[in-house]
Amino acid sequence: MTDNNDKFGLSRRRVLAGIGAVGVASAGAGLGTTAYFSDQQSFEGNTITTGTLAIKVDWQQRYWGAQPDVRPQDYATKDGAPNYPYVNAFPDDAGDGEQDLGGVVYGGENAVFNAAEIPACCDCEDGEYYVTYEGQSYCISPIVDERTPQEYYDDDRDEVSSRFLDIQRDNTAVLFVYRQDLGDGELGEPRLFFVLDKFGNEDGGGYASFEIEGDLTNVNWESLDWEVEDDPGDSSDDEYSIDSSVATADWIWGDNRTDGGVLGSLTENFALRIDPDLNGAAELAGGGPNFDPDFGTGVTRLVILDGDADTDLVLESDLGGPMADDDLSDIVIHSECGLDMEEAGVSFGPNEESLIELDDVKPGDSGEVTFSLHVCDNPAYIWAGATNIDRGSGDLGNFVKARLRLVPDCMNENDGFDDIASREPNGGPVFLEGSLNDVLNALNDEAFQAVALETADGDSCFAPVVDSSCVAFEWWFPIGQEGVNVAQGDSVSLDLGFYAEQCRHNDDPSQTD
């Protein structure tokens, strides 16, 4: 096709909003069984209304032209890379078209985290860190002290064990973020502390292993190190390592002793995934020439300390003993949290009225927008729909193919036309597929409730935090279709939106006609 000006647009009025409007749908002030709360993504007004149900939506858009040198708008290259497919995203603090929040990249082949793990619903204060563990979330402050990290760990240290007793806990693995007070309101770079057991605990002793992964574009692993290694070298069995992507530590200690270490320094903005293996699940469990495999009580608790709180944040309170298989869930710590599109000043690219705005689309082109949906506060049903649909002459919509599907764990592996057009979707249910016109017909609904979505497990009710899921809207323009020239100059536009409604007191959409 030549001399065409095809346009494929999604209006910013309806596509996404930071929270959208939370409405009360019942007339009885909490009485009855009608739909109590609902939420829909809308751009009209861009206001935030307080409520007990909200969905937050972020996205990543990619586009592949038919030729290697065909690139969308001004997002042509990154560091000279040809056919750079990233058009726009939210959040995108770096402004390079790829999703990132505070410098932590959520996507791409080198990222540890994906869009499902963007901390969207949280409201931690500046200077706090966002922690998630087994579907629960917390805000913590660092412990701040005038001493260097090494001095803080080693203060009053004898030749074997640390004695900062206010931090130590009997039979407990303690984690916290530490920042040195440099004076004049300045803080040193963050460090991650690990403290195991309490000096003088006659029933102490145990085994622990921790593996720490980070966002590789943000944490400079070449400068990251175990700044404090408790009992390193030939004097003990403790082991420490760090490579291009993972830091690990394995500890073994006896009664009356402690163990631990300090990982640092981290950059100001970071995200870390920490895999704790305690007691029998630890790497060194049962080992060491001077240790009885059944010594002591082992690690019974796992806690994180909050520098501004009087009580410990207890993640596990009743672990199984020295040789129990305590292979625990990951702990994730983010330095940034919360999505606010209005505050962020979301940029949609050259045309501020549309999310998708691609001119000169040709056969062989393809693209997709992956939306990640974060349910806040209450379990919710979610629907997708479209309104204000303008098919132009209708010819382009007949030739372009489209699909709406779930992307489990937000791992969208499509890589251009051949992948989207020929490969089966990777692991998620397909809600709609066919010509673009057919898909738009099925999505057409003024209330954005045309298609009920479901999780990767087939549930129609999305749980807060746990079921942050991605939905991909994919399109491709097949090559070699007969009569395709009639689509020259045609365009398609629509408003795509999402609607959420609390599960409690409302009908399950999968059980209704």
HELIX and SHEET records of a PDB file:
HELIX    1   1 ALA A  115  GLU A  117  5                                   3    
HELIX    2   2 PRO A  149  ASP A  154  1                                   6    
HELIX    3   3 GLY A  233  SER A  235  5                                   3    
HELIX    4   4 MET A  341  ALA A  344  1                                   4    
HELIX    5   5 ASP A  395  PHE A  399  1                                   5    
HELIX    6   6 PRO A  408  CYS A  410  5                                   3    
HELIX    7   7 PHE A  417  SER A  422  1                                   6    
HELIX    8   8 LEU A  436  LEU A  443  1                                   8    
HELIX    9   9 VAL A  484  ALA A  487  5                                   4    
HELIX   10  10 PRO A  509  GLN A  511  5                                   3    
SHEET    1   A 5 ALA A  21  VAL A  24  0                                        
SHEET    2   A 5 PHE A  37  GLN A  40 -1                                        
SHEET    3   A 5 SER A 491  GLN A 502 -1                                        
SHEET    4   A 5 LYS A   7  SER A  11  1                                        
SHEET    5   A 5 SER A 354  ASP A 359 -1                                        
SHEET    1   B 5 ALA A  21  VAL A  24  0                                        
SHEET    2   B 5 PHE A  37  GLN A  40 -1                                        
SHEET    3   B 5 SER A 491  GLN A 502 -1                                        
SHEET    4   B 5 ALA A 380  ASP A 390 -1                                        
SHEET    5   B 5 VAL A 451  ALA A 452 -1                                        
SHEET    1   C 5 ALA A  21  VAL A  24  0                                        
SHEET    2   C 5 PHE A  37  GLN A  40 -1                                        
SHEET    3   C 5 SER A 491  GLN A 502 -1                                        
SHEET    4   C 5 ALA A 380  ASP A 390 -1                                        
SHEET    5   C 5 CYS A 461  PHE A 462 -1                                        
SHEET    1   D 6 TYR A  86  PHE A  90  0                                        
SHEET    2   D 6 ALA A  54  TRP A  64 -1                                        
SHEET    3   D 6 SER A 366  CYS A 376 -1                                        
SHEET    4   D 6 SER A 469  TRP A 476 -1                                        
SHEET    5   D 6 LYS A 401  VAL A 407 -1                                        
SHEET    6   D 6 VAL A 430  SER A 435 -1                                        
SHEET    1   E 2 ASP A 100  LEU A 101  0                                        
SHEET    2   E 2 VAL A 104  VAL A 105 -1                                        
SHEET    1   F 7 GLN A 136  ILE A 140  0                                        
SHEET    2   F 7 TYR A 129  TYR A 133 -1                                        
SHEET    3   F 7 ILE A 331  HIS A 334 -1                                        
SHEET    4   F 7 ALA A 271  ASN A 279 -1                                        
SHEET    5   F 7 GLY A 206  GLY A 214 -1                                        
SHEET    6   F 7 VAL A 246  TRP A 253 -1                                        
SHEET    7   F 7 GLU A 239  ILE A 242 -1                                        
SHEET    1   G 5 GLN A 136  ILE A 140  0                                        
SHEET    2   G 5 TYR A 129  TYR A 133 -1                                        
SHEET    3   G 5 ILE A 331  HIS A 334 -1                                        
SHEET    4   G 5 ALA A 271  ASN A 279 -1                                        
SHEET    5   G 5 ASP A 325  ASP A 327 -1                                        
SHEET    1   H 3 ILE A 143  ASP A 145  0                                        
SHEET    2   H 3 THR A 172  GLY A 183  1                                        
SHEET    3   H 3 GLU A 186  LEU A 187 -1                                        
SHEET    1   I 5 ILE A 143  ASP A 145  0                                        
SHEET    2   I 5 THR A 172  GLY A 183  1                                        
SHEET    3   I 5 ARG A 191  LEU A 196 -1                                        
SHEET    4   I 5 ASP A 259  GLY A 264 -1                                        
SHEET    5   I 5 ASP A 225  GLU A 229 -1                                        
SHEET    1   J 4 ILE A 143  ASP A 145  0                                        
SHEET    2   J 4 THR A 172  GLY A 183  1                                        
SHEET    3   J 4 ARG A 301  ILE A 304  1                                        
SHEET    4   J 4 LEU A 313  GLU A 316 -1                                        
END                                                                             
